[in-house]
Amino acid sequence: MSELLEQDDWEAALLLLEESAEVFPQPSEFWDLLADAARLLWFHDDARWYGWRSVEARGGVVLAELRLGPRRSPVPSCGLLRPMWDVGRTTPDGDPLLGIAGLWIDGVRFLEPGGRGAARLIPLTFGFWRHLRPGDVVTMHETRDPVGVARVTEIRLPVNPG
């Protein structure tokens, strides 16, 4: 790490810290510090990503493989969309009870209609999603009609709930 800093390779240093957090999950404060550093270095995309990871650490995240269905426009990948999801819960009348989750799609700027991608979902209320297990399918809604389906691959609990 010190060699990277001596060479002013700040982006590589941030990446190394990020990769270490995949092995040893870090609290939101760690991600907040990385986001601050990225902003100071004008790495705006990295700063947004680290901010997202901070929210994941505080609230938990559902990892899934998303397949978009009919939709008029591509989905932005960087956490701007917060669609509703049918996670299998129902109202007393038997209607679907939808939950809200922020959506980040890994590796692309936009996911085109009909496209597939690895998705990260940050539920507004993690407890509403806690019953899900890898292999479960959730349905994405922006209106009454579904616009995508996601197969859960992993549930990550909050690192520092609160």
Buried (B, 14 or more C-beta within 10 A) or exposed (E): EEEBEEEEEBEBBBBEBBEEBEEEBBBBEBBBBBBEBBBEBEBEEBBBBBBBBBBBBBBBBBBBBBBBEEBEEBBBBBBEBBBBBBBBEEEEEEEBBBBBBBBBBEEBEEBEBEBBBBBBBBBBEBEBBEEBEEEBBBBBBBEEEBBBBBBBBEBEEBBBEE
